[in-house]
Protein backbone atom coordinates (compact mmCIF):
# COMPACT_ATOMS: atom_id res chain seq x y z
CA UNK A 1 0.00 0.00 0.00
CA UNK A 2 2.86 2.33 0.71
CA UNK A 3 4.09 2.07 -2.88
CA UNK A 4 0.85 3.32 -4.42
CA UNK A 5 1.23 7.02 -3.44
CA UNK A 6 4.78 7.16 -4.84
CA UNK A 7 3.64 5.67 -8.14
CA UNK A 8 0.74 8.13 -8.30
CA UNK A 9 3.10 11.05 -7.67
CA UNK A 10 5.44 9.76 -10.36
CA UNK A 11 2.60 9.42 -12.88
CA UNK A 12 1.36 12.95 -12.16
CA UNK A 13 4.90 14.31 -12.44
CA UNK A 14 5.26 12.68 -15.87
CA UNK A 15 1.77 13.60 -17.09
CA UNK A 16 1.98 17.36 -16.49
CA UNK A 17 4.91 18.05 -18.88
CA UNK A 18 3.40 15.67 -21.42
CA UNK A 19 0.05 17.48 -21.35
CA UNK A 20 1.79 20.82 -21.72
CA UNK A 21 3.75 19.52 -24.70
CA UNK A 22 0.59 18.48 -26.53
CA UNK A 23 -0.83 22.00 -26.59
CA UNK A 24 -0.58 24.45 -29.46
CA UNK A 25 2.95 25.07 -30.57
CA UNK A 26 4.34 28.19 -32.13
CA UNK A 27 7.71 28.34 -33.76
CA UNK A 28 9.88 31.08 -32.34
CA UNK A 29 12.94 30.67 -34.51
CA UNK A 30 13.93 33.11 -37.17
CA UNK A 31 16.29 33.08 -40.09
CA UNK A 32 19.04 35.64 -40.47
CA UNK A 33 21.24 37.06 -43.21
CA UNK A 34 24.28 39.32 -43.20
CA UNK A 35 23.55 41.71 -46.06
CA UNK A 36 26.53 43.07 -47.99
CA UNK A 37 24.36 45.99 -49.16
CA UNK A 38 23.78 49.25 -47.30
CA UNK A 39 21.05 49.65 -44.70
CA UNK A 40 19.04 51.89 -47.03
CA UNK A 41 19.26 49.43 -49.93
CA UNK A 42 18.36 46.44 -47.74
CA UNK A 43 15.47 48.10 -45.88
CA UNK A 44 13.96 49.64 -49.03
CA UNK A 45 14.18 46.36 -50.91
CA UNK A 46 12.57 44.46 -48.00
CA UNK A 47 9.74 46.99 -47.92
CA UNK A 48 9.11 46.66 -51.68
CA UNK A 49 9.26 42.85 -51.46
CA UNK A 50 6.65 42.70 -48.70
CA UNK A 51 4.30 45.40 -49.96
CA UNK A 52 4.61 45.40 -53.76
CA UNK A 53 5.92 42.01 -54.86
CA UNK A 54 4.09 39.83 -52.35
CA UNK A 55 1.13 42.14 -51.70
CA UNK A 56 1.12 41.65 -47.93
CA UNK A 57 -0.64 44.21 -45.78
CA UNK A 58 1.89 46.40 -43.98
CA UNK A 59 0.86 46.76 -40.34
CA UNK A 60 3.71 48.98 -39.16
CA UNK A 61 7.10 50.20 -40.32
CA UNK A 62 9.82 52.16 -38.61
CA UNK A 63 12.79 53.11 -40.75
CA UNK A 64 14.76 54.55 -37.81
CA UNK A 65 14.44 51.29 -35.86
CA UNK A 66 14.66 49.16 -39.00
CA UNK A 67 11.61 46.95 -38.78
CA UNK A 68 8.57 45.99 -40.81
CA UNK A 69 5.47 44.30 -39.38
CA UNK A 70 3.14 42.71 -41.90
CA UNK A 71 0.35 40.18 -42.34
CA UNK A 72 1.75 37.04 -43.94
CA UNK A 73 -0.59 34.87 -46.01
CA UNK A 74 0.25 31.42 -47.26
CA UNK A 75 -1.82 28.98 -49.33
CA UNK A 76 -0.90 26.35 -46.71
CA UNK A 77 -2.70 28.29 -43.98
CA UNK A 78 -5.90 28.54 -46.00
CA UNK A 79 -5.37 32.22 -46.70
CA UNK A 80 -5.44 33.03 -42.98
CA UNK A 81 -3.22 35.97 -42.08
CA UNK A 82 -0.44 35.55 -39.52
CA UNK A 83 1.93 38.16 -38.18
CA UNK A 84 5.39 38.48 -39.67
CA UNK A 85 8.34 40.79 -39.25
CA UNK A 86 11.56 41.74 -40.95
CA UNK A 87 14.22 43.49 -38.90
CA UNK A 88 17.15 45.27 -40.53
CA UNK A 89 19.94 46.33 -38.16
CA UNK A 90 22.88 48.47 -39.20
CA UNK A 91 25.81 47.24 -37.13
CA UNK A 92 29.52 47.86 -37.13
CA UNK A 93 30.18 44.62 -39.01
CA UNK A 94 27.48 45.26 -41.62
CA UNK A 95 23.74 44.99 -42.08
CA UNK A 96 21.93 42.14 -40.30
CA UNK A 97 18.50 40.97 -41.49
CA UNK A 98 16.16 38.74 -39.46
CA UNK A 99 12.84 37.35 -40.72
CA UNK A 100 10.26 36.02 -38.26
CA UNK A 101 6.98 34.24 -38.93
CA UNK A 102 6.23 32.79 -35.48
CA UNK A 103 3.09 30.86 -36.45
CA UNK A 104 4.62 29.23 -39.52
CA UNK A 105 7.25 26.54 -40.06
CA UNK A 106 10.78 27.89 -40.43
CA UNK A 107 11.01 27.15 -44.14
CA UNK A 108 8.49 29.96 -44.77
CA UNK A 109 10.96 32.38 -43.20
CA UNK A 110 13.77 30.96 -45.33
CA UNK A 111 11.73 31.30 -48.54
CA UNK A 112 10.98 34.93 -47.70
CA UNK A 113 14.63 35.64 -46.93
CA UNK A 114 15.78 33.91 -50.14
CA UNK A 115 13.39 36.14 -52.10
CA UNK A 116 14.90 39.21 -50.42
CA UNK A 117 18.46 38.11 -51.26
CA UNK A 118 17.47 37.51 -54.89
CA UNK A 119 15.68 40.88 -55.10
CA UNK A 120 18.69 42.71 -53.62
CA UNK A 121 20.96 41.25 -56.30
CA UNK A 122 18.43 41.96 -59.08
CA UNK A 123 17.88 45.59 -58.05
CA UNK A 124 21.37 46.58 -56.92
CA UNK A 125 23.69 44.24 -58.82
CA UNK A 126 26.71 42.63 -57.24
CA UNK A 127 27.28 43.66 -53.64
CA UNK A 128 29.90 46.35 -53.11
CA UNK A 129 33.38 45.00 -52.50
CA UNK A 130 34.76 45.65 -49.06
CA UNK A 131 38.21 47.18 -48.87
CA UNK A 132 40.75 44.60 -47.71
CA UNK A 133 42.03 45.24 -44.20
CA UNK A 134 45.51 46.73 -44.03
CA UNK A 135 48.32 44.29 -43.24
CA UNK A 136 48.81 43.75 -39.52
CA UNK A 137 52.27 45.28 -39.56
CA UNK A 138 51.43 48.34 -41.71
CA UNK A 139 52.26 51.54 -39.88
CA UNK A 140 53.86 49.70 -36.94
CA UNK A 141 57.46 50.57 -36.14
CA UNK A 142 60.08 47.94 -36.97
CA UNK A 143 60.69 45.53 -34.08
CA UNK A 144 64.12 47.00 -33.28
CA UNK A 145 63.19 50.71 -33.77
CA UNK A 146 62.92 51.44 -30.06
CA UNK A 147 65.91 49.36 -28.93
CA UNK A 148 69.12 51.07 -27.81
CA UNK A 149 72.30 50.16 -29.77
C-alpha positions as CSV (number, residue, x, y, z in Angstrom):
1,X,0.0,0.0,0.0
2,X,2.9,2.3,0.7
3,X,4.1,2.1,-2.9
4,X,0.8,3.3,-4.4
5,X,1.2,7.0,-3.4
6,X,4.8,7.2,-4.8
7,X,3.6,5.7,-8.1
8,X,0.7,8.1,-8.3
9,X,3.1,11.1,-7.7
10,X,5.4,9.8,-10.4
11,X,2.6,9.4,-12.9
12,X,1.4,12.9,-12.2
13,X,4.9,14.3,-12.4
14,X,5.3,12.7,-15.9
15,X,1.8,13.6,-17.1
16,X,2.0,17.4,-16.5
17,X,4.9,18.0,-18.9
18,X,3.4,15.7,-21.4
19,X,0.0,17.5,-21.3
20,X,1.8,20.8,-21.7
21,X,3.8,19.5,-24.7
22,X,0.6,18.5,-26.5
23,X,-0.8,22.0,-26.6
24,X,-0.6,24.5,-29.5
25,X,3.0,25.1,-30.6
26,X,4.3,28.2,-32.1
27,X,7.7,28.3,-33.8
28,X,9.9,31.1,-32.3
29,X,12.9,30.7,-34.5
30,X,13.9,33.1,-37.2
31,X,16.3,33.1,-40.1
32,X,19.0,35.6,-40.5
33,X,21.2,37.1,-43.2
34,X,24.3,39.3,-43.2
35,X,23.6,41.7,-46.1
36,X,26.5,43.1,-48.0
37,X,24.4,46.0,-49.2
38,X,23.8,49.3,-47.3
39,X,21.0,49.7,-44.7
40,X,19.0,51.9,-47.0
41,X,19.3,49.4,-49.9
42,X,18.4,46.4,-47.7
43,X,15.5,48.1,-45.9
44,X,14.0,49.6,-49.0
45,X,14.2,46.4,-50.9
46,X,12.6,44.5,-48.0
47,X,9.7,47.0,-47.9
48,X,9.1,46.7,-51.7
49,X,9.3,42.9,-51.5
50,X,6.7,42.7,-48.7
51,X,4.3,45.4,-50.0
52,X,4.6,45.4,-53.8
53,X,5.9,42.0,-54.9
54,X,4.1,39.8,-52.3
55,X,1.1,42.1,-51.7
56,X,1.1,41.7,-47.9
57,X,-0.6,44.2,-45.8
58,X,1.9,46.4,-44.0
59,X,0.9,46.8,-40.3
60,X,3.7,49.0,-39.2
61,X,7.1,50.2,-40.3
62,X,9.8,52.2,-38.6
63,X,12.8,53.1,-40.7
64,X,14.8,54.5,-37.8
65,X,14.4,51.3,-35.9
66,X,14.7,49.2,-39.0
67,X,11.6,46.9,-38.8
68,X,8.6,46.0,-40.8
69,X,5.5,44.3,-39.4
70,X,3.1,42.7,-41.9
71,X,0.3,40.2,-42.3
72,X,1.7,37.0,-43.9
73,X,-0.6,34.9,-46.0
74,X,0.3,31.4,-47.3
75,X,-1.8,29.0,-49.3
76,X,-0.9,26.4,-46.7
77,X,-2.7,28.3,-44.0
78,X,-5.9,28.5,-46.0
79,X,-5.4,32.2,-46.7
80,X,-5.4,33.0,-43.0
81,X,-3.2,36.0,-42.1
82,X,-0.4,35.5,-39.5
83,X,1.9,38.2,-38.2
84,X,5.4,38.5,-39.7
85,X,8.3,40.8,-39.2
86,X,11.6,41.7,-40.9
87,X,14.2,43.5,-38.9
88,X,17.2,45.3,-40.5
89,X,19.9,46.3,-38.2
90,X,22.9,48.5,-39.2
91,X,25.8,47.2,-37.1
92,X,29.5,47.9,-37.1
93,X,30.2,44.6,-39.0
94,X,27.5,45.3,-41.6
95,X,23.7,45.0,-42.1
96,X,21.9,42.1,-40.3
97,X,18.5,41.0,-41.5
98,X,16.2,38.7,-39.5
99,X,12.8,37.3,-40.7
100,X,10.3,36.0,-38.3
101,X,7.0,34.2,-38.9
102,X,6.2,32.8,-35.5
103,X,3.1,30.9,-36.4
104,X,4.6,29.2,-39.5
105,X,7.3,26.5,-40.1
106,X,10.8,27.9,-40.4
107,X,11.0,27.2,-44.1
108,X,8.5,30.0,-44.8
109,X,11.0,32.4,-43.2
110,X,13.8,31.0,-45.3
111,X,11.7,31.3,-48.5
112,X,11.0,34.9,-47.7
113,X,14.6,35.6,-46.9
114,X,15.8,33.9,-50.1
115,X,13.4,36.1,-52.1
116,X,14.9,39.2,-50.4
117,X,18.5,38.1,-51.3
118,X,17.5,37.5,-54.9
119,X,15.7,40.9,-55.1
120,X,18.7,42.7,-53.6
121,X,21.0,41.2,-56.3
122,X,18.4,42.0,-59.1
123,X,17.9,45.6,-58.0
124,X,21.4,46.6,-56.9
125,X,23.7,44.2,-58.8
126,X,26.7,42.6,-57.2
127,X,27.3,43.7,-53.6
128,X,29.9,46.4,-53.1
129,X,33.4,45.0,-52.5
130,X,34.8,45.6,-49.1
131,X,38.2,47.2,-48.9
132,X,40.8,44.6,-47.7
133,X,42.0,45.2,-44.2
134,X,45.5,46.7,-44.0
135,X,48.3,44.3,-43.2
136,X,48.8,43.7,-39.5
137,X,52.3,45.3,-39.6
138,X,51.4,48.3,-41.7
139,X,52.3,51.5,-39.9
140,X,53.9,49.7,-36.9
141,X,57.5,50.6,-36.1
142,X,60.1,47.9,-37.0
143,X,60.7,45.5,-34.1
144,X,64.1,47.0,-33.3
145,X,63.2,50.7,-33.8
146,X,62.9,51.4,-30.1
147,X,65.9,49.4,-28.9
148,X,69.1,51.1,-27.8
149,X,72.3,50.2,-29.8
